[in-house]
Amino acid sequence: MPPNLSRKIMNKRHIKRIQFYFRPDMGKAVIWEKKLKNAIKILFSNVSILNANIIPKKSRAPQLLIALGGDGTILEATQKFQHLNPLILGLNLGRVGFLASVRSPKYFSSALSKVLRGNFHTISRMLIRASIIRYNKTIFSGYALNEITIQNLLGMVDLRVEVENHPVQYIHGNGVLIATATGSTAYNLSAHGPIVMPDIKCFIITELLDHNLPTPSLIIKRNRTISIVVENFRKSNRFIIKKTGEEADVILATDSERIIALKKGDRIIIKKSERLIRFVELNKNYFFKSLQEKFEFK
């Protein structure tokens, strides 16, 4: 295989600690966690299995995190564990599973065996870092693997989008999202944005229901800085954010996990994160096979 900076072979001796992540209310995931845990104990007795779903101390971080579920569950896993930098093996129990390393449960056991024997590659995916500046102070900073969304939940918002301080879009509509290539097949695709191969490190700017003349999505090089200014919206406080109790009309969401209420005049600064998320890759052309399955290409 030719050298590639985003892919490399890992030796099995690197994997000493593993952990499972899943939603406890998902019955299929609970069953598969028990099956795979029992198989590991029998076939790989030297591998330590940490308690599922509990975020450990950095000194006891899992080297392999096995996410059981759909793309939403895998996103949750990356959000909760990204500071520990584990290798992520996504086992799909949802629909197509763009983020999953294995789409079909019938291959779960054999795939995990390959990984623990060192027969796999890794693909590194870019994270976005978003900061909210309010009255010249940073009030929030967070990460996203798929996208950062700025959106009026039930109305219009005026946004000014800049790249390196140059205005590129004025939006009078529902909002805007900044996606990674990984997120190009998620909300960005639903908003008619382009599909980008996940090993390409870039930003995708896609407007949401703009009432101005529609602007095509923009693909921006990863080393650029994107700024979004919340210029105006009608304040009605129709929603309350459950975790914080804040009233909200316009919000910022990171992968739909963290939600922050925005105010007029807020500036959101978006940059490439210094962190990368490492996924297991077992099959050549896995991304194209996922596209073929989703769109039923013949």
NORWO-V162129 format. One record per pair of residues at least 12 apart in sequence whose C-alpha atoms are under 6 Angstrom apart, sorted by the first residue. I is the first residue (numbers start at 1). J is the second residue. D is the distance in Angstrom with one decimal. If there is no record, write none. Layout:
i=I j=J d=D
i=I j=J d=D
This chain:
i=6 j=123 d=5.3
i=6 j=124 d=5.3
i=7 j=121 d=5.9
i=7 j=122 d=4.9
i=7 j=123 d=4.9
i=8 j=121 d=5.3
i=8 j=122 d=5.6
i=9 j=121 d=4.7
i=10 j=118 d=5.8
i=11 j=118 d=4.7
i=12 j=116 d=5.6
i=12 j=117 d=5.0
i=12 j=118 d=4.1
i=15 j=63 d=5.7
i=16 j=47 d=5.0
i=17 j=47 d=5.8
i=17 j=48 d=4.7
i=17 j=49 d=5.9
i=17 j=62 d=5.0
i=17 j=63 d=5.6
i=18 j=49 d=5.1
i=18 j=62 d=4.9
i=18 j=63 d=5.9
i=18 j=64 d=4.7
i=18 j=65 d=5.8
i=19 j=49 d=5.7
i=19 j=50 d=5.0
i=19 j=52 d=5.8
i=19 j=62 d=5.9
i=19 j=65 d=5.0
i=20 j=52 d=4.8
i=20 j=65 d=5.8
i=20 j=66 d=4.7
i=20 j=67 d=5.9
i=21 j=52 d=5.7
i=21 j=53 d=4.8
i=21 j=67 d=4.8
i=22 j=67 d=5.9
i=22 j=68 d=5.1
i=29 j=68 d=5.6
i=62 j=86 d=6.0
i=63 j=86 d=4.8
i=63 j=87 d=5.9
i=64 j=86 d=5.4
i=64 j=87 d=4.8
i=64 j=88 d=5.9
i=65 j=88 d=4.9
i=66 j=89 d=4.8
i=66 j=90 d=6.0
i=67 j=90 d=4.8
i=68 j=91 d=5.1
i=69 j=92 d=5.2
i=69 j=93 d=4.4
i=69 j=94 d=5.7
i=70 j=92 d=5.3
i=70 j=93 d=5.3
i=70 j=94 d=3.9
i=70 j=97 d=5.9
i=71 j=97 d=5.6
i=71 j=99 d=5.7
i=87 j=278 d=5.1
i=87 j=279 d=5.7
i=88 j=279 d=4.7
i=88 j=280 d=6.0
i=89 j=101 d=5.8
i=89 j=280 d=5.3
i=101 j=280 d=6.0
i=101 j=281 d=5.8
i=120 j=282 d=5.2
i=121 j=281 d=5.1
i=122 j=279 d=5.5
i=122 j=280 d=4.8
i=122 j=281 d=5.4
i=123 j=278 d=5.7
i=123 j=279 d=5.3
i=124 j=276 d=6.0
i=124 j=277 d=5.5
i=124 j=278 d=4.5
i=125 j=276 d=5.6
i=125 j=277 d=5.2
i=126 j=201 d=6.0
i=126 j=276 d=5.2
i=127 j=144 d=5.6
i=127 j=145 d=4.8
i=127 j=273 d=5.3
i=127 j=276 d=5.9
i=128 j=143 d=5.4
i=128 j=144 d=5.1
i=128 j=272 d=5.0
i=128 j=273 d=5.2
i=129 j=142 d=5.7
i=129 j=143 d=4.6
i=129 j=270 d=5.7
i=129 j=271 d=5.4
i=129 j=272 d=6.0
i=129 j=273 d=5.1
i=130 j=142 d=5.5
i=130 j=269 d=5.6
i=130 j=270 d=4.5
i=131 j=268 d=5.6
i=131 j=269 d=5.2
i=132 j=267 d=5.8
i=132 j=268 d=4.6
i=133 j=266 d=5.8
i=133 j=267 d=5.1
i=134 j=266 d=5.2
i=144 j=254 d=5.2
i=144 j=255 d=5.5
i=146 j=179 d=5.7
i=146 j=180 d=5.6
i=146 j=182 d=5.8
i=146 j=183 d=3.7
i=146 j=255 d=5.8
i=147 j=178 d=5.4
i=147 j=179 d=4.1
i=147 j=183 d=5.9
i=147 j=255 d=5.5
i=148 j=177 d=5.6
i=148 j=178 d=5.2
i=148 j=253 d=5.8
i=148 j=254 d=4.8
i=149 j=177 d=4.3
i=149 j=252 d=5.5
i=149 j=253 d=5.2
i=150 j=175 d=5.5
i=150 j=176 d=5.5
i=150 j=251 d=5.7
i=150 j=252 d=4.6
i=151 j=174 d=5.6
i=151 j=175 d=4.3
i=151 j=250 d=5.4
i=151 j=251 d=5.6
i=152 j=174 d=5.4
i=152 j=249 d=5.7
i=152 j=250 d=4.2
i=153 j=249 d=5.9
i=156 j=173 d=4.9
i=156 j=174 d=5.2
i=157 j=172 d=5.7
i=157 j=173 d=5.6
i=157 j=232 d=6.0
i=157 j=233 d=4.7
i=158 j=171 d=5.5
i=158 j=172 d=4.6
i=158 j=231 d=5.4
i=158 j=232 d=5.1
i=159 j=171 d=5.0
i=159 j=229 d=5.6
i=159 j=230 d=5.0
i=159 j=231 d=5.5
i=160 j=228 d=5.6
i=160 j=229 d=5.1
i=161 j=227 d=5.9
i=161 j=228 d=4.6
i=162 j=226 d=5.7
i=162 j=227 d=5.0
i=163 j=225 d=5.8
i=163 j=226 d=4.6
i=164 j=225 d=5.5
i=171 j=210 d=5.7
i=172 j=210 d=5.5
i=172 j=211 d=5.6
i=173 j=209 d=5.4
i=173 j=210 d=4.1
i=173 j=211 d=5.3
i=174 j=208 d=5.3
i=174 j=209 d=5.4
i=175 j=208 d=4.9
i=176 j=206 d=5.8
i=176 j=207 d=4.3
i=176 j=208 d=5.1
i=177 j=206 d=5.4
i=178 j=204 d=5.5
i=178 j=205 d=4.8
i=179 j=203 d=5.7
i=179 j=204 d=4.9
i=180 j=202 d=6.0
i=180 j=203 d=5.1
i=181 j=196 d=5.0
i=181 j=198 d=4.8
i=182 j=198 d=4.7
i=184 j=196 d=6.0
i=193 j=217 d=5.9
i=201 j=222 d=5.9
i=202 j=220 d=5.8
i=202 j=221 d=5.0
i=202 j=222 d=4.4
i=203 j=219 d=5.7
i=203 j=220 d=5.0
i=204 j=218 d=5.6
i=204 j=219 d=4.6
i=205 j=217 d=5.4
i=205 j=218 d=5.1
i=225 j=270 d=6.0
i=225 j=271 d=5.3
i=226 j=269 d=5.9
i=226 j=270 d=5.1
i=227 j=268 d=5.6
i=227 j=269 d=4.7
i=228 j=267 d=5.6
i=228 j=268 d=5.1
i=229 j=266 d=5.8
i=229 j=267 d=4.5
i=230 j=264 d=5.4
i=230 j=265 d=5.3
i=230 j=266 d=5.4
i=231 j=264 d=5.7
i=231 j=265 d=5.7
i=232 j=264 d=5.7
i=237 j=249 d=5.6
i=248 j=261 d=5.2
i=250 j=262 d=5.5
